[in-house]
Amino acid sequence: MVSKGSSNACFVKRIPADIKSQLVGQTLFIPLGDSTVSFIVTASTQSIRFSLATSDPSVVRIRQAQALAYVEEFFARVRTGKPVDLSAKQIASLLGELHASWAQDPDASQMLTVNPETGTIDTDHLIDPELVMEWDQMEQELAESASTDPAAFFRQPRRGQKLEQLAERMGRLKGIPSLSERSVAQLAARIPRAVADGMNTAARKLAGDYSPDAKLSGYPQWESSPHPSMSTPRVSLTGLVASWWNEAKAAGKSESTRESYTNTFKGLSAFLKHDDAERVTPEDVVAYKGYRLTTPNPKTGKPVSAKTVKASDLTAFKSVFDWAVANRKLPSNPATGVGLKLGKRPKVREREFTDFEARALLTAANKALIGKAKPNQTELAKRWVPWLCAYSGARVGELVQLRKEDFSRDTTIGAWVMKLTPEAGTMKGKEFREVPLHAHLIEMGFMRFVEAAPDGYLFMTIKPGKSFLGVWQSKKNRLAEFAREYVKDPNVAPNHGWRHTFKSIGFEADIQEKVLDAICGHAPASIGRAYGSVSLKTKVDAIALFPCFRLED
């Protein structure tokens, strides 16, 4: 969301109705980059809303995630209704941050934040202006007495109350609405010494002494402790997918869908830093959508496409959350209404390969086994899968899962036949089809390779501990990389381009579109075309009309 009258992005998080009354009067100190936004919740506040002070998508994503994590944890702790009892290490960490705030470099710019409710400017939330004046008075009084203990100055009730307020504020900076009396008392007792140490360091810097602060380096880093609502969610995100799958599997959903949905929900859980399905809001789904669209994939260095986010992520959310609502596990679907409009990509070329591209790729396939006395299955796939694509128009995923038993000779029509079946792995539409082998494939020795191969998959091995889908996807990726070495144009798909090429050449050979559809596995263009099947003999006759790819020696 963009701030009104500005190009900067805006953080918006609706306040849950069940804790609204408990939040009224509370001040949240929400992280914003290196600064902090103080937000006071009033009776009229419906949402926590403030500018992220940037329009840079990558910075927006980081700041959105930081703010969301803080707010979600704050809400969750409010729901528990229990003050948090800090560990000794956590108390020491907070005191270290207080020490660091008061030991700032005199040249450092003052950290300022805007209170969105009042419009007032706040200074660093650990450096209270009133406390600064108290310290000035303390130094004067200590100088006039024999005492050197800053804590003694704050034993007066009014000043002690000020320290307790600062202790509570230090907790809220960590997303903790309320600290236990013990934690407040321990913090308040040690705040004067931490501040005095910080001021001494600042004074040394002002005098030109920038030597390391030995005391500051001894404080531990902050480590948040889990709270009940986060440690044991009633409905977990990952568990929700598992429950959905029990029913979806019986309804015929594919294993690849289960894996895709599981990965999507794991990604959402990692992004939100919790696994509680009941805490997911529409704003969370929108934020995750933005994160996916702007975060580079570690393997490719580029964000995933909008098409992938819409077809994989949003579809997974809507399907599983809808199921959860229907099965009384969640009151509502947080993905409802969250969409992604896809723009039409400009068409700059035809989607099939040029004659040069097709020949370059097939020539490379012919050379894939040169010098390979004992080729592995990936090398065998590079040798044969491009040719199978060229003469069948089949999807590359259908071909890498071929098994020895998927080939047979039909003696009645005298043709070798390849069976593409969901029994081998995964098939779009879950429908098998028979595809006659082109005579050129036989001539090149493909069936000799098949007959000499051991039983099972020709181009894959599923080792113990490995999943079919993982190996299958990896094999497709290797073939795409191989093809891209010879088909350089990014405007044509390196393997899918064969399906378009097969159709185009088939039309030129006067093969009927319905027959080409039956060979490729395309759905009929209309209900009328779905009537009447295409026989195996008709396919054999069609493949006989398909011209050979003859390469130059």
Stockholm file with secondary structure:
# STOCKHOLM 1.0

chainA/1-553         MVSKGSSNACFVKRIPADIKSQLVGQTLFIPLGDSTVSFIVTASTQSIRFSLATSDPSVVRIRQAQALAYVEEFFARVRTGKPVDLSAKQIASLLGELHASWAQDPDASQMLTVNPETGTIDTDHLIDPELVMEWDQMEQELAESASTDPAAFFRQPRRGQKLEQLAERMGRLKGIPSLSERSVAQLAARIPRAVADGMNTAARKLAGDYSPDAKLSGYPQWESSPHPSMSTPRVSLTGLVASWWNEAKAAGKSESTRESYTNTFKGLSAFLKHDDAERVTPEDVVAYKGYRLTTPNPKTGKPVSAKTVKASDLTAFKSVFDWAVANRKLPSNPATGVGLKLGKRPKVREREFTDFEARALLTAANKALIGKAKPNQTELAKRWVPWLCAYSGARVGELVQLRKEDFSRDTTIGAWVMKLTPEAGTMKGKEFREVPLHAHLIEMGFMRFVEAAPDGYLFMTIKPGKSFLGVWQSKKNRLAEFAREYVKDPNVAPNHGWRHTFKSIGFEADIQEKVLDAICGHAPASIGRAYGSVSLKTKVDAIALFPCFRLED
#=GR chainA/1-553 SS CBCTTSSSBEEEEECCGGGHHHHTTCEEEEEETTEEEEEECCTTCCEEEEECSCCCHHHHHHHHHHHHHHHHHHHHHHHHTCCBCCCHHHHHHHHHHHHHHHTCCTTSCCCCEECTTTCCEECCTTSCHHHHHHHHHHHHHHHTSSCCCHHHHTTSHHHHHHHHHHHHHHHHTTTCSCBCHHHHHHHHHHHHHHHHHHHHHHHHHHTTCCCCCHHHHTSCCCCCCCCHHHHSCSSBHHHHHHHHHHHHHHTTCCHHHHHHHHHHHHHHHHHHTCCBGGGCCHHHHHHHHHHHHHSCCTTTSSCCCHHHIIIIIIHHHHHHHHHHHHTTSCSSCTTTTCCCCCCCCCCCSCSSCCHHHHHHHHHHHHTTTTTCSSCCHHHHHHHHHHHHHHHHCCCHHHHHTCBGGGEEEETTTTEEEEEECGGGSCCGGGCCEEEECCHHHHHHTHHHHHHHSCSSBSSCCCCTTCCHHHHHHHHHHHHHHHHHTTCCCTTSCTTTHHHHHHHHHHHHTTCCHHHHHHHHTCCCSSTGGGSSCCCHHHHHHHHHHSCCCCCCC
#=GC SS_cons         CBCTTSSSBEEEEECCGGGHHHHTTCEEEEEETTEEEEEECCTTCCEEEEECSCCCHHHHHHHHHHHHHHHHHHHHHHHHTCCBCCCHHHHHHHHHHHHHHHTCCTTSCCCCEECTTTCCEECCTTSCHHHHHHHHHHHHHHHTSSCCCHHHHTTSHHHHHHHHHHHHHHHHTTTCSCBCHHHHHHHHHHHHHHHHHHHHHHHHHHTTCCCCCHHHHTSCCCCCCCCHHHHSCSSBHHHHHHHHHHHHHHTTCCHHHHHHHHHHHHHHHHHHTCCBGGGCCHHHHHHHHHHHHHSCCTTTSSCCCHHHIIIIIIHHHHHHHHHHHHTTSCSSCTTTTCCCCCCCCCCCSCSSCCHHHHHHHHHHHHTTTTTCSSCCHHHHHHHHHHHHHHHHCCCHHHHHTCBGGGEEEETTTTEEEEEECGGGSCCGGGCCEEEECCHHHHHHTHHHHHHHSCSSBSSCCCCTTCCHHHHHHHHHHHHHHHHHTTCCCTTSCTTTHHHHHHHHHHHHTTCCHHHHHHHHTCCCSSTGGGSSCCCHHHHHHHHHHSCCCCCCC
//
